[in-house]
Amino acid sequence: MTRRELAALLVAVPTVAQTAASSEPATPPAAPGDQLASAMDDLRQAAAQLDKVKLDVTTEPAFHFKA
């Protein structure tokens, strides 16, 4: 990929995203309680997905903390 192709791609992506966003029908904003319930549900789902992943105790972290 050349620099010109990369530049053309970077210019095209926001345009496509903007076009896609403008084509969707406008929905009224959700109530704060609904947003909170949705966020908490997303967190529960993410936690459930993380519980499915089993790591060996000897697995090392990607970085080390140094004091």
Secondary structure, DSSP 8 states (H G I E B T S, - for coil): --HHHHHHHHHHHHHHHHHHHHHS-------HHHHHHHHHHHHHHHHHHHHH----TT---SS----
